[in-house]
Amino acid sequence: MHGLGNDFVLLDERDRSFDLDRESLSLLADRRLGVGCDQVLSIEAAGAPRAVARYRVFNADGTMAEHCGNGVRCVALYMERRGEVASDGIDIEIDKTVVHLNFEPDGQIRADMGQPRFSPSEIPMSAIDLQTRYQLEIEGETIEFGAVSLGNPHAVIQVEAVTDARVTPIGECFQHCSRFPRRVNVGFMQIVDRQLMKLRVYERGAGETRACGTGACAAVAIGRRWDLLDDEVTVELTGGSLKIDWDGDPRHSMWMTGPATFVYEGTIEL
């Protein structure tokens, strides 16, 4: 499955666990030796009362991630194809959170992505105190960025043009920065106007992907915090566009609307 080209191997482990270790997960994600994907999604029986299912996210290197915006839409589509979605939507459990999703008339999926969290301890990021902008020295250059958690950690850098952004080298440097104990996803945002941005994202454990749902939410959260964006923003990623709605109140949820696509089913022997 994929969401705007951010692609996934989805495993339904509700009836039995495949008990895959990190090596097996990374083999599944390998585009030459396995199936090939940015992340592996594992569906399990839900623990929360109102949730239909619980899912976990594993990066291409086999490490676990806390959340995935494009992934949760794909899980919702998988459940819908199996007839497990009610008329009022579906609740899916991820980590310690339950995400509510609705299917729009045009086939797009709208997801409650929760509240953005800016506190350094919640990201997590080592910092003396909460700031609107932070700085990091990389190869003699001072990089200014915003930091936020959407269930997973994000650093957002404003650039003049995403086509010229040094996504991989800067993204790699952020991964090895001691300020982010769980590493970090790095977004490079270009503000076109107050309703439109362009974005590229370097994801920890996967590298640059064609789209990142939580990354789009993170970029809008930082753009709103810097007073560069309005309540409704279209985020253009390499693989397509997402719509992000947020009124700027940290007590309120961000909403993400975008597509999910089923590609094929198959089996693999490991």
N, C-alpha and C positions, 0 to 999 in steps of 0.2 A: 504494500500500500504506500501511498505518498500524499503529502500535503504540500502543494506547490513545488514538487520536486525534492522536498526533504523526505527521503524514503526510509521505509521500515520493513523489517521482518516481524510479523505479528504471530505470537504463539499463544494458543488457548490452552492454558494449563489448569483449568478449573476441575477437570475430571481426574487428571493425573499430572504429577510434576515430572518434567524432563531432567530436573536437577543438573542444569548445565553450569559448568564452571567458567571462569574467565576465558580460558583458552578456547573452549567450545563456542562461546558467545562471539569472540573475535573472529573465529573461523567462519561462523555464519555471516558475519558482516563483511568478510573479505570479498572484494569484487572479482578477484581472479580465482580464488581457491574455494569460495563458498557461494552463498546466494548473492551477497552484496547489499549493504544498506548503510545509512548514517547511524541508525539506532535499532536495537532489538526491543520490541515491546512484549511483555509477558503478562497475559490476563490471568488473574486468579480469583478465587471466591472472595466476595466482599466481606469486610468486617464491620463497616458502618451500617446502621439499620436501613437507611433509605437507598443505599448504593446498590446498583445491579451487579457491578463487578469492581475489582481492584486491579490496577496495573502498575507494573514496574518498568523503568526505562534503563536500558544499558547502552552505553556509547559503543562506537565501533571498536574501541580498544578493550571492551569488556568491563570497563568501570561503570558503576551505577550513577545515574543522574536522578535529581529529585523531581523533575517535572519536564513536560514537553508539550507545548501548545499545539503544534501540528500533530503530534502523536495522539493526544487525547481526542482530537476530532476523528482520527482514523479509527480509534477504538470505538467511538460512538457509531461510526458508519458500519463497522463490523457487527456491532450489536443490532443495529437497525436491519441489516441484511438477514439476521437470524430471527427477526420479529420480536426482539426484546426491548423495544423502545416504546414507551407509553405516549399518548397524545400530547401530554404536557412536557415531554422531553425525557431526559435520562440523567441520572446521577452516577458518576464514576469516581471511585476512590483512588487517590494517589498520595502516597506517603501519609501525612496526617491530615489531609485535606480531602473534601468532596467537591468535585467540579460538576456544576449543572450545565447541561447543553440542550439547546433547542434546534430543531431542523426548520430552516426557513423555507417559504414556498418555492424559492428558486433553487433549492438544493444545497444552499450554503448552510454551514453549521455555526451557530452562535454559542460561545462558551463564556461562562463566568470565570474569569481568571483570578479573582480574588483581589485583595488590596496590595498595592505596591508597598514594600517595606524599605525604608531608607536608613534605618539605624545600622551602623557598622556591625554591631554584634549579631544582627539578624541576617546580614548578607551571606556569610560573615566576611568581615574585612577588618584588619587591624588599623585603627585610626584613633587619634586622641579624642575627637568629638565629632558629632554630626556636622557635615558641611554640605553646601550646595555643589561645590566643585572641589575636586582633589587633583593632585599633581603627582606624576611619576616620571623619574628620569630614565630615559632609554637611549643608550648609545649617545650620550651628550645632548639629547633633545628632551625638553620638558613637554610631557604629554598631559593635557588637561582632560579630565573625565568626570562623569557622574557615576554613581554606584547605586544599585537598587537590587532587591530580591523580588522575584515573582515565584517564589518557591524554590528557585535556583539562583545563583549569583550572576550578576551582570555588571559589566563596566561599559559605559557608552561614551564614545568620542565623536565630537562634531568635526566633520571634514568639509572642505569646499566642494569636492566631487568624489563620489564613491568609486568612480572609474580609476582615480589616481591614488586611492587609499592603499597603504602598505599593509594589507589585511593580515597576511600570514606572518611576516616577521614581527609586527607589533603584537599580534595575537599570541604568538609563541612567547614573546618576552613577558607578557602578562601572566602566562601559565606558570612561569618560573619565579614570579614575584612573591616574596615571602608575605606580602600584605594580604594575600588571598590563600588561606590555609586549605581550602577545598578547590583551588583553582577557580577559573572564572570564564564565562562567555563574554566575548568582546564585540560590541556593536559599533559600526562606523556609519554615522547618520549624516545625510545631506539634507538640509531643510530647503525645500523648493518654495513653499509658502506655508501659511498657517494651517492648511488642511492637507498638505502633501509632503511626504518625505521619501527619500530613497535610502535603502539600508542594505549593508552587507554584514554578515555575522560570522565570526570565527568561534566555533563551538569547542569547548574543552572535550578532549577525547575523540573528536571527529574531524576537526579542522573546519575550513569554510564549507558551509552547506548552502544549498540553493534557497532555503528559507528557514526561519526560526520564529515560531509563534511567541514564545516567551521573550525572545529578543526584540520582536516588534513592540510588544507591550512595554518592555523596559525602556526602549528608545523613546516611545511616546511619553512615558512617565518622566523621564529626564527632560525631554523637550518641553513638557508642560511646566516642570519645576523651574526651568530656565526662561519661562514665559516666551517661548518661540512658537507654540502650537495652540490650536483651539481644542474644543471638546471632542470633535469627531475628526479623525485623521486617517487618510489612506496611506498605507505603508507599502511602497513598491520594493519588493525583494527580487533577487535574480530569477526566481521561479514563478513570480506572479505577485498579486496584491492581497493584502489583508486590510480589513477595516477595524480600527481600534477606537472604542468610545470610552472616555473617562473625563469626569468633570473637574479633576484636579484635587478633589477632597480625599486625603489619604485614608479616610474612614470608609470610602466607597469603593466598590469593586471596579476593575477594568473589564471591559467586554471585548472579545475578539470574534470577528466573523470572517470565515474563509471556507474553502473547499476541502474535501477529502476524496481520495480516489482509490478504488480497488483495482489492483493489477492482475494478480493471479494467485491460485492456490497450488501447492505442491508438497512434495516430501523430500527429505534429505537424510542420508545415513551418515552419522558421525561416529 
